[in-house]
Amino acid sequence: MTYHELMHFFTIGYGGRAPSELLSLLSTAGVKTLVDVRLRPDKASMGSYAKAKTPDKGIEALLASRGIGYVSLPELENVFLGDADWPTLYAELIAKAGDLLTRKLAGIREPFCLMCAEKRVAECHRRIIAEFLVGHGNEVTHIE
Protein backbone atom coordinates (compact mmCIF):
# COMPACT_ATOMS: atom_id res chain seq x y z
CA MET A 1 0.00 0.00 0.00
CA THR A 2 1.25 3.42 -0.85
CA TYR A 3 0.65 5.80 2.01
CA HIS A 4 0.63 9.52 1.46
CA GLU A 5 1.09 11.41 4.70
CA LEU A 6 0.82 10.01 8.19
CA MET A 7 -2.60 8.49 8.58
CA HIS A 8 -4.49 8.27 11.86
CA PHE A 9 -7.20 5.64 11.86
CA PHE A 10 -9.43 3.85 14.35
CA THR A 11 -10.74 0.35 15.04
CA ILE A 12 -13.96 -0.72 16.73
CA GLY A 13 -16.02 -3.82 17.38
CA TYR A 14 -19.81 -3.71 17.47
CA GLY A 15 -20.36 -6.81 19.62
CA GLY A 16 -22.49 -6.02 22.66
CA ARG A 17 -23.04 -2.42 21.59
CA ALA A 18 -26.35 -0.78 20.89
CA PRO A 19 -26.38 0.94 17.49
CA SER A 20 -26.72 4.33 19.21
CA GLU A 21 -23.53 3.65 21.23
CA LEU A 22 -21.59 2.68 18.11
CA LEU A 23 -22.73 5.85 16.34
CA SER A 24 -21.85 8.01 19.32
CA LEU A 25 -18.35 6.54 19.59
CA LEU A 26 -17.68 6.94 15.86
CA SER A 27 -19.03 10.50 15.78
CA THR A 28 -17.06 11.55 18.86
CA ALA A 29 -13.87 10.20 17.24
CA GLY A 30 -14.60 12.13 14.03
CA VAL A 31 -14.75 9.01 11.85
CA LYS A 32 -15.67 9.78 8.24
CA THR A 33 -15.77 6.20 6.87
CA LEU A 34 -16.40 2.84 8.51
CA VAL A 35 -14.41 0.04 6.87
CA ASP A 36 -16.10 -3.31 7.44
CA VAL A 37 -13.52 -6.13 7.60
CA ARG A 38 -16.03 -8.99 7.93
CA LEU A 39 -16.24 -11.65 5.23
CA ARG A 40 -20.05 -11.78 5.27
CA PRO A 41 -21.40 -8.45 6.49
CA ASP A 42 -24.79 -9.52 5.17
CA LYS A 43 -24.92 -12.30 7.81
CA ALA A 44 -24.68 -10.16 10.97
CA SER A 45 -26.82 -11.47 13.82
CA MET A 46 -28.15 -8.00 14.57
CA GLY A 47 -29.94 -6.44 11.60
CA SER A 48 -28.61 -2.97 12.39
CA TYR A 49 -25.09 -4.22 11.65
CA ALA A 50 -25.95 -6.24 8.53
CA LYS A 51 -25.13 -4.98 5.06
CA ALA A 52 -28.50 -4.88 3.34
CA LYS A 53 -29.14 -5.23 -0.37
CA THR A 54 -29.77 -1.50 -0.59
CA PRO A 55 -27.95 1.30 1.25
CA ASP A 56 -31.16 2.68 2.76
CA LYS A 57 -31.26 -0.22 5.25
CA GLY A 58 -28.94 -1.97 7.68
CA ILE A 59 -25.52 -0.67 8.62
CA GLU A 60 -25.23 1.72 5.69
CA ALA A 61 -28.45 3.50 6.68
CA LEU A 62 -27.39 3.56 10.32
CA LEU A 63 -24.06 5.20 9.47
CA ALA A 64 -25.57 7.58 6.91
CA SER A 65 -27.80 8.98 9.66
CA ARG A 66 -24.61 10.52 11.11
CA GLY A 67 -22.91 11.32 7.80
CA ILE A 68 -20.49 8.39 8.05
CA GLY A 69 -19.59 6.50 4.87
CA TYR A 70 -19.39 2.72 4.58
CA VAL A 71 -16.94 0.48 2.73
CA SER A 72 -16.83 -3.30 2.86
CA LEU A 73 -13.40 -4.90 2.39
CA PRO A 74 -14.02 -8.66 2.76
CA GLU A 75 -10.48 -9.37 1.58
CA LEU A 76 -9.35 -8.28 5.06
CA GLU A 77 -11.56 -10.86 6.81
CA ASN A 78 -10.03 -13.42 9.12
CA VAL A 79 -10.09 -16.51 6.92
CA PHE A 80 -8.54 -18.52 9.77
CA LEU A 81 -11.23 -17.76 12.37
CA GLY A 82 -12.13 -21.42 13.01
CA ASP A 83 -8.50 -22.37 13.70
CA ALA A 84 -7.25 -22.35 17.30
CA ASP A 85 -4.05 -20.64 16.12
CA TRP A 86 -5.80 -18.00 13.99
CA PRO A 87 -3.79 -15.03 15.37
CA THR A 88 -0.50 -16.54 14.21
CA LEU A 89 -1.90 -17.63 10.86
CA TYR A 90 -3.54 -14.28 10.15
CA ALA A 91 -0.37 -12.43 11.14
CA GLU A 92 1.57 -14.58 8.66
CA LEU A 93 -0.95 -13.76 5.93
CA ILE A 94 -0.72 -10.02 6.61
CA ALA A 95 3.09 -10.18 6.75
CA LYS A 96 3.16 -11.81 3.31
CA ALA A 97 0.30 -10.04 1.54
CA GLY A 98 -0.53 -6.99 3.67
CA ASP A 99 0.38 -4.44 1.01
CA LEU A 100 -1.94 -6.15 -1.46
CA LEU A 101 -4.77 -6.70 1.04
CA THR A 102 -4.72 -3.14 2.41
CA ARG A 103 -4.17 -1.21 -0.82
CA LYS A 104 -7.78 -0.03 -1.08
CA LEU A 105 -7.45 1.80 2.24
CA ALA A 106 -5.37 4.46 0.47
CA GLY A 107 -8.43 5.77 -1.35
CA ILE A 108 -10.86 5.82 1.58
CA ARG A 109 -11.98 9.09 3.14
CA GLU A 110 -10.16 9.62 6.42
CA PRO A 111 -10.22 9.22 9.22
CA PHE A 112 -11.59 5.75 8.75
CA CYS A 113 -12.38 3.08 11.29
CA LEU A 114 -11.85 -0.67 10.81
CA MET A 115 -14.88 -2.54 12.17
CA CYS A 116 -15.51 -6.17 13.01
CA ALA A 117 -17.84 -8.01 15.37
CA GLU A 118 -15.57 -8.63 18.37
CA LYS A 119 -15.90 -5.82 20.90
CA ARG A 120 -12.38 -6.19 22.31
CA VAL A 121 -9.54 -5.54 19.87
CA ALA A 122 -7.34 -8.12 21.63
CA GLU A 123 -9.75 -10.83 20.45
CA CYS A 124 -10.07 -9.63 16.86
CA HIS A 125 -8.04 -9.80 13.66
CA ARG A 126 -8.44 -6.03 13.20
CA ARG A 127 -5.64 -5.70 15.76
CA ILE A 128 -3.29 -7.48 13.35
CA ILE A 129 -4.35 -5.26 10.44
CA ALA A 130 -3.79 -2.22 12.64
CA GLU A 131 -0.33 -3.44 13.70
CA PHE A 132 0.59 -3.84 10.03
CA LEU A 133 -0.54 -0.29 9.23
CA VAL A 134 1.24 1.11 12.28
CA GLY A 135 4.38 -0.70 11.10
CA HIS A 136 4.12 1.44 7.97
CA GLY A 137 4.24 4.68 9.95
CA ASN A 138 0.54 5.23 10.69
CA GLU A 139 -1.21 5.82 14.01
CA VAL A 140 -4.17 3.95 15.44
CA THR A 141 -6.67 4.47 18.23
CA HIS A 142 -8.66 1.42 19.28
CA ILE A 143 -12.13 2.46 20.38
CA GLU A 144 -13.18 0.14 23.18
Number of C-alpha atoms within 10 A of each C-alpha: 14 12 14 7 8 11 17 16 21 23 24 27 23 18 15 11 12 13 15 10 12 19 19 13 14 23 15 9 16 15 20 20 22 26 23 26 23 23 16 14 19 15 13 15 11 13 13 17 25 17 21 17 9 9 14 12 17 19 24 21 20 21 24 16 12 13 13 20 19 23 17 17 19 16 13 21 19 22 16 15 14 8 10 9 10 16 19 12 16 20 19 13 15 18 13 11 11 17 15 11 18 18 13 13 17 13 9 16 15 17 15 25 27 25 21 25 22 16 18 18 20 12 12 20 24 28 20 20 23 21 16 18 21 16 10 15 12 16 15 16 13 17 16 11
